[in-house]
Amino acid sequence: YDVDPDYVTRFTKEFSELGDYLYEPVKKYSSGMKARLAFALSLSVEFDCYLIDEVIAVGDSRFAEKCKYELFEKRKDRSIILVSHSPSAMKSYCDKAVVLENGMMHHFEDD
């Protein structure tokens, strides 16, 4: 992805807030720590499109807000494919949606 590894490390350490745990084996991480690491790593690369699978609610409410800001405000010029079971999340963050119900796809779009 042509990203400086030192930048990825700095960004991931700062954003994930894992501190020195960042240098511990991932197998020792809790599920929340793994989610923070994965989310921070994915944001360390400037993609045109992000695929998000309900990980926005990672960690405590303050960290969740930090994730939302980083993804939906700082990268609002990017495309995001959000997979969610939460209708309110879809309404809050999406201007187009496809709902899969009983094997049928239903398309919705803001006017």
C-alpha positions in Angstrom: 0.0 0.0 0.0 3.1 2.2 -0.1 2.7 3.4 3.5 5.7 4.2 5.7 5.9 1.4 8.3 7.1 3.9 11.0 3.9 6.0 10.3 1.7 2.9 10.6 3.3 2.0 13.9 3.0 5.6 15.3 -0.6 6.0 14.1 -1.6 2.5 15.4 0.0 3.1 18.8 -1.6 6.5 19.2 -5.0 5.6 17.9 -5.5 2.2 19.4 -4.4 3.5 22.9 -2.8 0.1 23.6 0.4 1.6 24.9 3.1 -0.9 25.5 0.6 -3.8 25.0 1.1 -3.0 21.3 4.4 -4.9 21.5 2.9 -8.0 23.2 1.9 -11.1 21.3 -1.6 -10.6 19.8 -2.6 -14.0 21.2 -2.5 -12.4 24.7 -4.9 -9.6 23.7 -8.6 -9.5 24.8 -11.2 -9.3 22.0 -11.5 -5.6 22.6 -7.8 -5.1 22.2 -7.7 -7.1 19.0 -10.6 -5.0 17.6 -8.8 -1.7 18.5 -5.6 -3.0 16.8 -7.4 -4.0 13.7 -9.4 -0.8 13.4 -6.3 1.3 14.0 -4.3 -0.6 11.4 -7.1 -0.3 8.8 -7.3 3.5 9.4 -3.5 3.9 9.1 -3.9 3.3 5.3 -5.7 5.9 3.3 -8.1 3.8 1.3 -10.8 5.1 -1.2 -13.3 2.6 0.4 -13.5 1.0 3.8 -15.4 -2.1 4.6 -16.7 -2.0 8.2 -18.4 -4.9 9.9 -20.0 -3.4 13.1 -16.7 -2.7 14.7 -17.6 1.0 15.2 -18.7 0.2 18.7 -15.3 -1.0 19.8 -14.4 -0.3 23.4 -15.8 2.3 25.7 -18.1 5.1 24.5 -15.2 7.6 24.3 -13.2 5.3 22.1 -16.3 4.5 20.0 -16.8 8.3 19.4 -13.1 8.6 18.4 -13.6 5.8 15.9 -16.8 7.5 14.5 -15.0 10.8 14.1 -12.0 9.3 12.4 -14.1 7.3 10.0 -17.1 9.4 9.3 -15.7 13.0 9.7 -12.1 12.9 8.7 -12.8 10.5 5.9 -16.2 11.7 4.8 -14.9 12.0 1.2 -14.4 8.2 1.1 -16.8 5.4 0.4 -17.8 3.1 3.3 -19.5 -0.2 3.1 -21.0 -0.8 6.5 -22.4 -4.1 7.5 -24.8 -3.8 10.5 -27.7 -5.3 12.3 -28.6 -1.8 13.6 -31.2 0.2 11.6 -30.3 3.3 13.6 -26.6 3.0 12.7 -27.5 2.6 9.0 -29.8 5.7 9.2 -27.1 7.7 10.9 -24.1 6.9 8.7 -25.5 5.8 5.3 -27.2 7.7 2.4 -27.8 4.4 0.5 -28.6 1.0 1.9 -29.3 -2.5 0.8 -31.3 -4.6 3.3 -31.3 -8.4 3.0 -34.6 -9.8 4.2 -35.7 -13.4 3.7 -33.2 -13.8 0.8 -34.5 -10.6 -0.9 -32.5 -7.4 -1.4 -34.3 -4.1 -0.8 -32.5 -0.9 -1.9 -33.0 2.4 -0.1 -31.6 5.8 -0.9 -31.8 9.3 0.6 -33.5 11.9 -1.7 
